[in-house]
Amino acid sequence: MSGSYDPTIEPAFDLQERSEIAGFREESSGLEATPLDRPWRDVISRKAYDFVVRWETGGRQYYEQVIKGRPIWPEYSSGITIGCGYDLGYHTLAQFQADWGTRMPQSEFERLKPCIAFFTAEPNRATKVTKAKHLVQSLKDIVIVWDVAIEQFDNSKMPKLVGNLYGALDNLDRLHPHSRGALLSLVFNRGTGGFSSNKDRYREMNEIRRLMKSGQLADFAAIPEQLLAMRRIWGPDSSLSTRRKEEAALFELGLREQALTETLETLMPSADEILEGVEGPLAEDHTDVETQSDIECDNEELLEDIFLEALGPTLADVKWNPNDDDHPDYRHLPKPVAPPEFDVTAEDIEALVEFNAFDPKPGLLVFALRGCRIVGADKREDVASITLGDQRPDHRDYRCVIGVLNRQSKKLWAYKASTVCNATSVLTGYQKGQRGLFEGNILATGCYTYTVGVHRAGTSGEIKGVLRLANDSTGASTVIALRSINDVVYDRRDFFHKCAPADNIHPGRRNTGFSSLGCLTLPGDYRKTSKTHSGIWADFRVALGMGKVFDNSDMGKQFSVMLVTGLDAALASRLRTSGEIADRDKTDAALRRLRFGSQGPIVAKLQQKLGLAPDASQLIGPITREALIKRQQAKLGWADGILSPEMDNDLGLGVL
């Protein structure tokens, strides 16, 4: 989230409403509800989350430089407030114990107890204000650091407020996460009681409830007007009026995004249609974007039983496609390819680099092999050869290998890993895909630039020292990711999405399975307080020349990552051991591929054949790969985004 301070957002936390919120606690039981069948992080967008945090706290810079982490009294009818807008005056002692008992020293907890249920509303407000000022002065040595405050906000406050929202309104599942976030902001500020109140002060909230109950898009479109109409209560110049105006804008943004994704399939023209009406041929673009497309929630918990038992596919239905010919990762490979076990050497990795026309950055090369295992071990380090076994991913366990090649010494390091999203993400990706939303993907094979940076920066799940799919430590590269939005098994007829999914390389973070929306993961974890990496993930970092403890000097280091399948490696191994590698024509026919990250004059030739402007860097990026996919889909009815000699012939391109 942004740490900048916006002086127009004084987190007096807009607490004019709090005394009335308290009075509604018993009043909201008769409201409509939407089943909340997923973790709260999946409910709102990252943009909406940042919006709520900004309004509730002022942002990290405000918290650390203005509030300085101390208890405050935000005036109006508030009580003493700590952390990210946690007003002790509107909580019970039991709630305070549950929310903060393990998050602060017992001595500080005891000193804050007199603030429970104390707030500065009438009657006798003047006396209470004096007491509030005295309390704040006496407690000014208590400091709650930002990391603790935001962790409490994420893991205690947010789940409760999202639950309140879902308990108050119908049809929230039909809204875009931006729009849900706008309504969540409203609930943070005004509570849910206003949705059923007959007081004139809450007439707009009551109308929002009616509009949501209808479930019609036309009624949803009228909600921003109701948010704006609430400004009558506070006047046009108040911070609350500004908040309502920004909530209305966020809700409208969600409506626009929803309209776009609901018509997505009609917006997927052929490669020829892409160029129609464009002045000059379309050119490749390798620049990063500032904001990634996918939410970095990584499914920290499995779905609730009620969600898993919903109509349609369940978690048990998620599986890897059993037919290699039907999966875009494997369709291009000749058959048969691999024995049950095979040895891989530096020579084999270099052959894959050469015949895929990759041009990796100098230094250590990261290789990721989708669908294989290290025979007899979880890792091999500083060796000349590694024995691998053929297998397929299953979205549940580590069934891939990620390794490092020292191109000078020819030594290899290899670790068990995953290069696919987990099963929960496949299921939620399908469910959200039915509503035009995106979650969960498989990063297509190719060669990518990764930069050391921060995963889920500014959240309680922050991990410093991961490899980000980006050209710098904070951006996100646009790539082509595969999404299964029609079922829960990936195949070559699925949706290839040009997006910035931030499919980083990070620790799997679970004792069983791994956490991934599409990121590449290795067994291990990260301790935020000590900045310490652990497990096989930490060993992998060491192989890359970094320590098990994060150091700021790691930031910005770059590596090329070659992602192919275990069968690609098995094919290279077979050509070497059989001696066929010396026959350049035979090797070229077997291994030659053009895919994401391929580079050189042959790429410029492909771009020309696809009607694109030849790229100055002669590098296949998202635009070239998208054009190839659309050509495949138009000609064959399916795509894999890979140009093999056979595919070149099928498409009549004459490139290879």
C-alpha positions as CSV (number, residue, x, y, z in Angstrom):
1,M,0.0,0.0,0.0
2,S,1.1,3.6,-0.4
3,G,2.9,5.0,2.6
4,S,2.4,8.6,1.5
5,Y,0.5,11.0,3.7
6,D,-2.5,12.8,2.2
7,P,-3.2,15.9,4.2
8,T,-6.9,15.9,3.1
9,I,-7.4,12.6,4.9
10,E,-7.1,13.3,8.6
11,P,-7.8,10.0,10.2
12,A,-9.8,11.5,12.9
13,F,-11.0,8.2,11.3
14,D,-14.3,10.0,10.5
15,L,-15.7,9.0,13.9
16,Q,-18.7,11.2,14.0
17,E,-20.7,8.0,13.3
18,R,-19.4,5.8,16.1
19,S,-21.9,6.5,18.8
20,E,-24.6,5.6,16.4
21,I,-22.7,2.5,15.2
22,A,-22.7,1.3,18.8
23,G,-26.4,1.7,19.0
24,F,-27.0,-0.5,16.0
25,R,-25.2,-3.6,17.3
26,E,-28.5,-5.4,18.1
27,E,-30.3,-3.9,15.2
28,S,-28.6,-5.5,12.2
29,S,-29.8,-9.1,12.6
30,G,-32.7,-8.7,10.3
31,L,-30.7,-7.6,7.3
32,E,-30.3,-9.5,4.1
33,A,-27.0,-11.4,3.7
34,T,-24.6,-12.7,1.0
35,P,-22.9,-16.0,1.9
36,L,-19.2,-15.3,2.7
37,D,-17.6,-18.4,1.3
38,R,-14.0,-17.3,0.9
39,P,-11.2,-15.6,2.8
40,W,-11.7,-11.8,3.1
41,R,-8.6,-11.2,1.0
42,D,-10.5,-12.7,-2.0
43,V,-13.5,-10.4,-1.5
44,I,-12.0,-7.0,-2.3
45,S,-9.3,-5.8,-4.7
46,R,-5.9,-4.7,-3.6
47,K,-6.9,-1.2,-4.8
48,A,-9.9,-1.3,-2.5
49,Y,-7.8,-2.6,0.4
50,D,-5.3,0.3,-0.1
51,F,-8.2,2.7,-0.2
52,V,-9.7,1.5,3.1
53,V,-6.3,1.5,4.8
54,R,-5.6,5.0,3.6
55,W,-8.8,6.4,5.0
56,E,-8.7,4.4,8.2
57,T,-5.0,5.2,9.1
58,G,-3.8,8.0,6.8
59,G,-1.1,5.5,5.5
60,R,2.1,4.3,7.0
61,Q,3.9,7.7,6.7
62,Y,1.1,9.4,8.7
63,Y,1.0,6.7,11.2
64,E,4.8,6.7,11.9
65,Q,5.5,10.4,11.5
66,V,2.4,12.1,12.8
67,I,0.7,9.7,15.1
68,K,4.0,8.0,15.8
69,G,2.3,4.8,16.8
70,R,0.9,6.3,20.0
71,P,-2.7,6.2,21.4
72,I,-4.7,9.2,20.2
73,W,-8.1,10.8,20.8
74,P,-9.5,11.6,17.3
75,E,-12.1,14.0,18.8
76,Y,-15.8,14.0,18.0
77,S,-17.5,11.2,19.9
78,S,-14.4,8.9,19.8
79,G,-12.6,7.0,22.4
80,I,-8.9,6.5,22.8
81,T,-7.7,4.9,19.6
82,I,-4.7,2.6,19.0
83,G,-3.2,0.9,16.0
84,C,-5.1,1.2,12.7
85,G,-8.2,2.9,13.9
86,Y,-9.0,0.6,16.8
87,D,-11.2,2.7,19.1
88,L,-11.1,1.2,22.6
89,G,-14.3,3.1,23.5
90,Y,-16.4,1.0,21.2
91,H,-15.0,-2.4,22.3
92,T,-15.6,-4.7,25.2
93,L,-12.8,-6.0,27.5
94,A,-13.3,-9.4,26.0
95,Q,-12.9,-8.1,22.5
96,F,-9.8,-6.1,23.5
97,Q,-8.3,-9.2,25.0
98,A,-8.9,-11.3,21.9
99,D,-7.6,-8.6,19.5
100,W,-4.6,-7.3,21.4
101,G,-3.8,-9.6,24.3
102,T,-1.0,-11.3,22.4
103,R,0.1,-8.3,20.4
104,M,1.4,-6.0,23.2
105,P,3.1,-6.4,26.6
106,Q,0.8,-7.2,29.5
107,S,1.8,-4.0,31.3
108,E,0.7,-1.9,28.4
109,F,-2.5,-3.9,28.1
110,E,-3.4,-3.2,31.7
111,R,-2.7,0.5,31.3
112,L,-5.1,0.7,28.3
113,K,-7.9,-1.2,30.0
114,P,-9.5,2.0,31.6
115,C,-10.1,3.2,28.0
116,I,-12.5,0.4,27.3
117,A,-16.1,1.6,26.7
118,F,-15.1,5.2,27.3
119,F,-16.0,7.6,24.5
120,T,-16.7,11.3,24.4
121,A,-20.4,11.5,23.5
122,E,-23.1,13.3,25.4
123,P,-24.1,13.5,28.2
124,N,-21.3,15.4,30.0
125,R,-19.1,15.6,26.9
126,A,-17.0,18.4,28.2
127,T,-15.9,16.4,31.2
128,K,-15.2,13.4,29.0
129,V,-13.1,15.4,26.6
130,T,-10.9,16.6,29.5
131,K,-10.6,13.0,30.7
132,A,-9.7,11.8,27.1
133,K,-6.9,14.5,26.8
134,H,-5.5,13.4,30.2
135,L,-5.6,9.7,29.2
136,V,-3.7,10.4,25.9
137,Q,-1.1,12.3,27.8
138,S,-0.6,9.6,30.3
139,L,-0.3,6.9,27.6
140,K,2.0,8.7,25.2
141,D,5.0,6.4,26.0
142,I,3.0,3.4,24.6
143,V,4.0,2.8,20.9
144,I,2.5,0.2,18.6
145,V,4.7,-0.2,15.6
146,W,3.2,-0.2,12.1
147,D,3.9,-3.9,11.4
148,V,1.9,-4.9,14.6
149,A,-0.9,-2.4,13.9
150,I,-1.4,-3.5,10.2
151,E,-1.1,-7.2,11.2
152,Q,-4.0,-6.7,13.7
153,F,-5.9,-4.8,11.1
154,D,-5.5,-7.5,8.5
155,N,-6.1,-10.5,10.8
156,S,-8.7,-9.2,13.3
157,K,-10.4,-6.1,12.2
158,M,-10.8,-6.7,8.4
159,P,-12.3,-10.2,8.8
160,K,-14.9,-8.8,11.2
161,L,-15.9,-5.8,9.0
162,V,-16.0,-7.9,5.8
163,G,-18.2,-10.3,7.7
164,N,-20.5,-7.4,8.8
165,L,-20.7,-6.2,5.2
166,Y,-21.7,-9.7,3.9
167,G,-24.2,-10.0,6.7
168,A,-25.9,-6.8,5.7
169,L,-26.4,-6.9,1.9
170,D,-27.6,-9.3,-0.8
171,N,-25.8,-10.0,-4.1
172,L,-22.4,-8.8,-3.1
173,D,-21.0,-11.8,-5.1
174,R,-22.3,-10.1,-8.2
175,L,-20.1,-7.0,-7.7
176,H,-16.6,-6.4,-8.8
177,P,-14.0,-6.4,-5.9
178,H,-13.5,-2.6,-6.4
179,S,-17.2,-2.0,-5.8
180,R,-17.3,-4.3,-2.8
181,G,-14.4,-2.4,-1.4
182,A,-16.3,0.9,-1.7
183,L,-19.1,-0.5,0.3
184,L,-16.7,-2.0,2.8
185,S,-15.2,1.5,3.3
186,L,-18.7,2.8,4.0
187,V,-19.3,0.0,6.6
188,F,-15.9,0.8,8.3
189,N,-17.1,4.4,8.7
190,R,-20.9,4.1,9.3
191,G,-21.5,0.5,10.4
192,T,-24.2,-1.7,8.9
193,G,-27.2,-0.5,11.1
194,G,-28.0,2.3,8.7
195,F,-28.9,-0.2,6.0
196,S,-32.1,-1.0,8.0
197,S,-32.6,2.3,9.9
198,N,-35.7,4.4,9.3
199,K,-33.9,7.6,10.4
200,D,-33.6,10.2,7.7
201,R,-29.8,10.3,8.4
202,Y,-29.6,6.9,6.9
203,R,-32.0,7.1,3.9
204,E,-29.2,6.6,1.3
205,M,-27.9,3.5,3.1
206,N,-31.4,2.1,3.2
207,E,-31.7,2.8,-0.5
208,I,-28.4,1.0,-1.2
209,R,-29.7,-2.0,0.6
210,R,-32.8,-2.0,-1.7
211,L,-30.7,-1.6,-4.8
212,M,-28.4,-4.4,-3.8
213,K,-31.4,-6.7,-3.1
214,S,-32.7,-6.4,-6.7
215,G,-29.5,-7.9,-8.0
216,Q,-29.9,-5.9,-11.3
217,L,-26.9,-4.2,-12.9
218,A,-29.0,-1.1,-13.6
219,D,-29.7,-0.8,-9.9
220,F,-26.0,-1.4,-9.0
221,A,-25.2,1.5,-11.3
222,A,-27.4,3.8,-9.1
223,I,-25.4,3.2,-6.0
224,P,-22.6,5.8,-6.6
225,E,-25.4,8.4,-6.8
226,Q,-26.5,7.4,-3.3
227,L,-23.0,7.5,-1.9
228,L,-22.7,11.1,-3.3
229,A,-26.1,12.1,-1.9
230,M,-24.9,11.3,1.7
231,R,-22.7,14.4,1.6
232,R,-25.8,16.4,2.6
233,I,-25.1,15.1,6.2
234,W,-21.7,16.7,6.6
235,G,-21.5,19.4,4.1
236,P,-19.4,19.6,0.9
237,D,-16.1,20.6,2.6
238,S,-15.8,17.8,5.2
239,S,-13.4,14.9,5.0
240,L,-16.5,12.6,5.1
241,S,-17.9,14.2,2.0
242,T,-14.5,13.6,0.3
243,R,-14.6,10.0,1.4
244,R,-18.1,9.4,0.0
245,K,-17.0,11.0,-3.3
246,E,-14.0,8.7,-3.6
247,E,-16.1,5.7,-2.6
248,A,-18.5,6.6,-5.4
249,A,-15.6,6.8,-7.9
250,L,-14.2,3.4,-6.7
251,F,-17.6,1.8,-7.1
252,E,-17.9,3.2,-10.6
253,L,-14.5,1.9,-11.5
254,G,-15.6,-1.5,-10.4
255,L,-18.7,-1.2,-12.6
256,R,-16.5,-0.4,-15.6
257,E,-14.1,-3.2,-14.9
258,Q,-17.0,-5.6,-14.6
259,A,-18.5,-4.5,-17.9
260,L,-15.1,-5.0,-19.5
261,T,-14.5,-8.5,-18.2
262,E,-18.1,-9.7,-18.8
263,T,-17.5,-9.1,-22.5
264,L,-14.0,-10.4,-22.6
265,E,-14.6,-13.3,-25.0
266,T,-16.1,-10.9,-27.5
267,L,-13.0,-8.7,-27.2
268,M,-10.5,-11.4,-28.3
269,P,-10.0,-10.6,-32.0
270,S,-7.9,-12.6,-34.4
271,A,-4.3,-11.5,-35.1
272,D,-5.5,-9.8,-38.3
273,E,-8.3,-8.0,-36.5
274,I,-5.8,-6.6,-34.0
275,L,-4.0,-4.7,-36.7
276,E,-7.2,-3.4,-38.3
277,G,-7.5,0.3,-37.9
278,V,-4.0,0.7,-36.4
279,E,-1.7,3.1,-38.1
280,G,1.3,1.0,-38.9
281,P,2.0,-2.5,-37.6
282,L,1.7,-3.2,-33.9
283,A,5.1,-3.2,-32.1
284,E,6.3,-5.4,-29.2
285,D,6.3,-3.8,-25.7
286,H,8.7,-5.0,-22.9
287,T,8.0,-2.3,-20.3
288,D,6.8,-3.2,-16.8
289,V,3.5,-1.8,-15.4
290,E,3.3,-0.2,-12.0
291,T,0.4,-2.3,-10.7
292,Q,0.1,-6.1,-11.1
293,S,-3.2,-7.5,-12.4
294,D,-3.6,-10.3,-9.8
295,I,-4.3,-9.9,-6.1
296,E,-1.4,-11.2,-4.0
297,C,-3.5,-13.0,-1.4
298,D,-2.0,-16.4,-2.3
299,N,-4.9,-18.3,-0.6
300,E,-3.5,-18.5,2.9
301,E,-6.4,-20.8,4.0
302,L,-8.4,-23.4,2.2
303,L,-11.9,-22.6,1.3
304,E,-14.7,-23.2,3.8
305,D,-16.7,-26.4,3.4
306,I,-19.8,-24.5,2.3
307,F,-17.8,-23.1,-0.7
308,L,-16.3,-26.4,-1.6
309,E,-19.7,-28.1,-1.6
310,A,-21.3,-25.5,-3.8
311,L,-22.8,-26.4,-7.2
312,G,-20.3,-27.1,-9.9
313,P,-16.7,-28.4,-9.6
314,T,-15.2,-28.9,-6.1
315,L,-11.6,-29.1,-4.9
316,A,-11.6,-32.8,-5.5
317,D,-12.2,-32.2,-9.2
318,V,-9.0,-30.2,-9.6
319,K,-6.3,-32.2,-11.4
320,W,-3.6,-31.9,-13.9
321,N,-4.6,-32.8,-17.4
322,P,-3.9,-36.5,-17.8
323,N,-3.4,-36.2,-21.6
324,D,-0.1,-34.5,-22.5
325,D,-1.4,-33.7,-26.0
326,D,-4.2,-31.7,-24.5
327,H,-1.9,-29.4,-22.4
328,P,-0.1,-26.5,-24.0
329,D,3.1,-27.2,-22.0
330,Y,3.4,-30.6,-23.6
331,R,1.6,-30.6,-26.9
332,H,4.7,-29.5,-28.9
333,L,6.9,-32.3,-27.7
334,P,7.6,-35.4,-29.8
335,K,6.5,-38.8,-28.5
336,P,7.8,-40.8,-26.7
337,V,10.3,-38.5,-24.9
338,A,11.4,-39.6,-21.4
339,P,12.4,-42.8,-19.7
340,P,11.3,-43.0,-16.0
341,E,14.6,-41.5,-15.0
342,F,17.3,-39.5,-16.8
343,D,20.4,-37.5,-16.0
344,V,20.6,-33.8,-16.7
345,T,23.9,-31.9,-17.0
346,A,25.0,-28.3,-17.7
347,E,25.3,-29.3,-21.4
348,D,21.6,-30.2,-21.5
349,I,20.5,-26.9,-19.9
350,E,22.8,-25.0,-22.4
351,A,21.2,-27.0,-25.3
352,L,17.7,-25.8,-24.2
353,V,19.0,-22.2,-24.0
354,E,20.5,-22.4,-27.5
355,F,17.7,-24.1,-29.3
356,N,15.0,-22.0,-27.7
357,A,17.0,-18.9,-28.9
358,F,17.2,-17.6,-25.3
359,D,19.8,-15.0,-24.4
360,P,20.0,-15.1,-20.6
361,K,21.7,-12.4,-18.5
362,P,25.3,-13.0,-17.6
363,G,26.0,-14.8,-14.4
364,L,24.0,-17.6,-12.7
365,L,21.1,-19.0,-14.7
366,V,17.9,-20.2,-12.9
367,F,16.2,-23.1,-14.6
368,A,12.7,-24.3,-13.7
369,L,11.5,-27.7,-14.8
370,R,7.7,-28.2,-14.7
371,G,6.8,-31.8,-14.0
372,C,9.7,-33.8,-12.7
373,R,11.4,-34.9,-9.4
374,I,15.0,-35.3,-8.1
375,V,15.5,-39.0,-7.7
376,G,16.2,-40.0,-4.1
377,A,16.5,-36.5,-2.6
378,D,14.8,-33.1,-2.1
379,K,17.9,-31.3,-3.3
380,R,21.3,-31.7,-5.0
381,E,24.0,-29.0,-4.7
382,D,27.2,-28.3,-6.5
383,V,27.1,-31.4,-8.7
384,A,27.9,-32.1,-12.4
385,S,24.8,-34.2,-13.0
386,I,21.4,-34.6,-11.5
387,T,19.2,-37.7,-11.9
388,L,15.6,-36.7,-12.5
389,G,12.4,-38.7,-12.7
390,D,9.4,-38.0,-15.0
391,Q,6.1,-37.0,-13.4
392,R,3.4,-34.3,-13.7
393,P,2.3,-31.5,-11.4
394,D,-0.9,-32.0,-9.4
395,H,-1.6,-28.5,-7.9
396,R,-1.2,-30.0,-4.4
397,D,2.5,-31.0,-3.9
398,Y,5.9,-30.0,-5.0
399,R,6.2,-31.9,-8.3
400,C,8.7,-29.7,-10.2
401,V,12.3,-28.7,-9.9
402,I,13.9,-25.3,-9.7
403,G,17.7,-25.1,-9.9
404,V,20.7,-22.9,-10.6
405,L,23.4,-23.4,-13.2
406,N,26.8,-21.9,-12.8
407,R,27.6,-21.4,-16.5
408,Q,31.4,-21.0,-15.8
409,S,32.0,-24.0,-13.5
410,K,29.2,-26.1,-15.2
411,K,28.0,-27.1,-11.7
412,L,24.3,-27.5,-10.9
413,W,22.1,-26.9,-7.9
414,A,18.5,-28.3,-7.9
415,Y,15.6,-28.2,-5.4
416,K,12.1,-29.7,-5.3
417,A,9.6,-27.0,-6.1
418,S,6.3,-26.1,-7.8
419,T,5.8,-24.0,-10.9
420,V,2.0,-24.1,-10.9
421,C,-0.8,-22.6,-8.8
422,N,-2.3,-24.6,-6.0
423,A,-5.6,-26.5,-6.2
424,T,-7.5,-23.8,-4.3
425,S,-6.5,-21.2,-6.8
426,V,-7.6,-23.4,-9.7
427,L,-11.0,-23.7,-8.1
428,T,-11.4,-20.0,-7.2
429,G,-10.1,-19.1,-10.6
430,Y,-12.8,-21.1,-12.2
431,Q,-15.5,-19.7,-9.9
432,K,-14.4,-16.1,-10.4
433,G,-14.0,-16.7,-14.1
434,Q,-17.7,-17.3,-14.3
435,R,-18.2,-13.7,-13.1
436,G,-15.5,-12.2,-15.4
437,L,-12.9,-12.0,-12.6
438,F,-9.4,-13.4,-12.6
439,E,-7.5,-15.4,-10.1
440,G,-5.0,-18.2,-10.4
441,N,-2.9,-18.9,-13.5
442,I,-0.1,-21.0,-14.9
443,L,2.9,-19.0,-16.2
444,A,3.7,-20.2,-19.7
445,T,7.1,-21.8,-20.4
446,G,9.8,-19.4,-21.7
447,C,12.6,-17.2,-20.4
448,Y,11.9,-14.4,-18.1
449,T,13.7,-11.7,-16.2
450,Y,13.3,-11.8,-12.4
451,T,14.5,-9.1,-10.0
452,V,15.0,-9.4,-6.3
453,G,12.4,-7.4,-4.4
454,V,9.4,-7.7,-2.0
455,H,6.4,-10.0,-2.3
456,R,3.1,-8.6,-0.9
457,A,4.9,-5.4,0.2
458,G,3.3,-3.5,3.0
459,T,1.0,-6.4,4.2
460,S,1.3,-8.9,7.0
461,G,2.4,-11.5,4.5
462,E,5.3,-9.4,3.2
463,I,8.4,-11.4,2.2
464,K,11.6,-9.5,1.5
465,G,14.2,-11.0,-0.9
466,V,11.9,-12.9,-3.3
467,L,12.5,-13.0,-7.1
468,R,9.9,-10.8,-8.7
469,L,8.7,-11.3,-12.2
470,A,9.7,-7.8,-13.2
471,N,12.5,-5.8,-14.7
472,D,13.0,-3.9,-11.5
473,S,12.3,-4.5,-7.8
474,T,8.9,-2.9,-7.6
475,G,7.2,-3.3,-11.1
476,A,5.4,-6.2,-12.7
477,S,6.1,-7.6,-16.2
478,T,3.4,-8.0,-18.7
479,V,3.3,-11.7,-19.8
480,I,0.9,-14.2,-21.2
481,A,-0.6,-16.4,-18.5
482,L,-2.9,-19.4,-18.9
483,R,-6.2,-19.3,-17.0
484,S,-8.8,-22.0,-16.7
485,I,-12.1,-20.2,-16.4
486,N,-14.5,-22.8,-17.9
487,D,-13.5,-25.8,-15.7
488,V,-10.8,-26.9,-13.2
489,V,-8.4,-28.7,-15.6
490,Y,-6.0,-26.6,-17.7
491,D,-5.9,-27.4,-21.4
492,R,-4.9,-25.9,-24.8
493,R,-8.3,-24.4,-25.3
494,D,-8.1,-22.3,-22.2
495,F,-7.8,-18.5,-22.0
496,F,-4.4,-17.0,-22.7
497,H,-4.5,-13.7,-20.8
498,K,-2.1,-10.8,-21.4
499,C,-1.7,-9.5,-17.9
500,A,0.9,-8.7,-15.1
501,P,0.2,-11.5,-12.6
502,A,3.4,-11.0,-10.6
503,D,4.1,-14.8,-10.7
504,N,7.1,-14.4,-8.4
505,I,9.4,-17.0,-6.9
506,H,8.9,-17.3,-3.2
507,P,8.7,-19.8,-0.3
508,G,5.6,-22.0,-0.3
509,R,4.9,-21.1,3.4
510,R,2.8,-24.2,4.3
511,N,3.6,-27.4,6.1
512,T,1.4,-29.3,3.7
513,G,1.2,-28.2,0.0
514,F,2.1,-24.6,-1.0
515,S,0.6,-21.2,-1.3
516,S,0.4,-19.9,-4.8
517,L,-1.9,-18.1,-7.2
518,G,0.5,-18.8,-10.0
519,C,3.9,-18.1,-8.4
520,L,6.8,-20.5,-8.5
521,T,7.5,-21.8,-5.0
522,L,10.0,-23.8,-3.0
523,P,9.4,-25.4,0.5
524,G,10.3,-23.0,3.2
525,D,9.1,-19.8,4.9
526,Y,10.1,-16.3,5.9
527,R,10.1,-14.8,9.4
528,K,9.2,-11.1,9.0
529,T,10.5,-9.9,12.3
530,S,14.1,-11.3,11.8
531,K,14.0,-11.2,8.0
532,T,15.1,-14.8,8.0
533,H,14.4,-17.3,5.2
534,S,14.2,-21.0,6.0
535,G,14.0,-24.4,4.4
536,I,14.8,-25.4,0.8
537,W,13.8,-21.9,-0.2
538,A,16.7,-20.5,1.9
539,D,19.1,-23.0,0.3
540,F,18.0,-21.8,-3.1
541,R,18.7,-18.2,-2.1
542,V,22.2,-19.2,-1.0
543,A,22.8,-20.9,-4.3
544,L,22.1,-17.5,-5.9
545,G,24.7,-15.8,-3.8
546,M,22.3,-14.4,-1.2
547,G,22.1,-15.2,2.5
548,K,19.5,-16.9,4.6
549,V,18.9,-13.5,6.3
550,F,17.6,-10.8,4.0
551,D,20.1,-8.0,3.3
552,N,19.2,-4.7,1.5
553,S,22.1,-5.4,-0.9
554,D,20.0,-8.2,-2.4
555,M,17.5,-5.7,-3.8
556,G,17.6,-5.3,-7.5
557,K,19.8,-8.3,-8.3
558,Q,18.6,-9.8,-11.6
559,F,18.4,-13.3,-12.9
560,S,17.2,-14.9,-16.1
561,V,14.8,-17.8,-15.3
562,M,14.3,-20.5,-18.0
563,L,11.0,-22.2,-17.4
564,V,10.5,-25.4,-19.5
565,T,9.1,-28.9,-18.7
566,G,10.9,-31.9,-17.4
567,L,10.2,-33.5,-20.7
568,D,12.1,-30.7,-22.5
569,A,15.1,-31.5,-20.3
570,A,14.6,-35.3,-20.8
571,L,14.7,-34.7,-24.6
572,A,17.9,-32.8,-24.4
573,S,19.4,-35.5,-22.2
574,R,18.4,-38.2,-24.6
575,L,20.0,-36.4,-27.5
576,R,23.2,-36.0,-25.6
577,T,23.5,-39.6,-24.3
578,S,22.6,-41.0,-27.7
579,G,25.2,-38.9,-29.4
580,E,22.6,-37.3,-31.7
581,I,23.4,-33.9,-30.2
582,A,26.3,-33.7,-32.6
583,D,23.9,-33.9,-35.6
584,R,22.8,-30.3,-35.8
585,D,20.0,-30.8,-38.2
586,K,18.5,-33.6,-36.1
587,T,18.9,-31.6,-32.8
588,D,17.5,-28.5,-34.4
589,A,14.4,-30.5,-35.6
590,A,13.9,-32.0,-32.1
591,L,14.7,-29.0,-29.9
592,R,14.1,-25.8,-31.9
593,R,11.3,-23.7,-30.4
594,L,10.3,-20.1,-30.3
595,R,8.4,-19.0,-27.2
596,F,8.3,-16.1,-24.7
597,G,11.9,-14.8,-24.3
598,S,13.3,-16.2,-27.5
599,Q,15.5,-13.6,-29.2
600,G,17.4,-12.9,-32.4
601,P,16.9,-12.4,-36.1
602,I,14.6,-15.4,-36.3
603,V,12.2,-13.6,-33.9
604,A,12.1,-10.5,-36.1
605,K,11.2,-12.8,-39.0
606,L,8.3,-14.3,-37.0
607,Q,7.1,-10.9,-36.0
608,Q,7.0,-9.8,-39.7
609,K,5.1,-13.0,-40.6
610,L,2.5,-12.1,-37.9
611,G,2.1,-8.6,-39.2
612,L,4.0,-7.0,-36.4
613,A,6.7,-4.4,-36.6
614,P,10.0,-6.2,-36.0
615,D,11.1,-5.5,-32.5
616,A,14.3,-3.6,-32.1
617,S,15.5,-5.9,-29.4
618,Q,14.3,-9.0,-31.5
619,L,12.7,-10.4,-28.4
620,I,9.4,-12.3,-28.1
621,G,7.3,-10.5,-25.5
622,P,3.6,-10.4,-24.7
623,I,2.5,-8.8,-28.0
624,T,4.3,-11.2,-30.2
625,R,3.2,-14.2,-28.2
626,E,-0.4,-13.0,-28.2
627,A,-0.3,-12.6,-32.0
628,L,1.0,-16.1,-32.3
629,I,-1.7,-17.5,-30.0
630,K,-4.4,-15.7,-32.0
631,R,-3.0,-17.1,-35.2
632,Q,-3.1,-20.6,-33.7
633,Q,-6.6,-20.2,-32.4
634,A,-7.9,-18.9,-35.8
635,K,-6.2,-21.7,-37.7
636,L,-6.4,-24.7,-35.3
637,G,-9.1,-23.8,-32.8
638,W,-6.5,-24.1,-29.9
639,A,-3.1,-22.7,-29.0
640,D,0.0,-23.3,-27.0
641,G,1.9,-20.1,-27.8
642,I,5.0,-22.1,-28.9
643,L,6.4,-22.2,-32.4
644,S,7.9,-25.7,-33.2
645,P,8.9,-26.8,-36.7
646,E,5.7,-28.8,-36.8
647,M,3.6,-25.7,-35.8
648,D,5.5,-23.5,-38.2
649,N,4.4,-25.9,-41.0
650,D,0.8,-26.1,-39.7
651,L,0.5,-22.3,-39.7
652,G,2.3,-21.9,-43.0
653,L,4.6,-19.2,-41.6
654,G,8.0,-20.5,-43.0
655,V,10.0,-19.2,-40.1
656,L,11.9,-22.2,-38.9
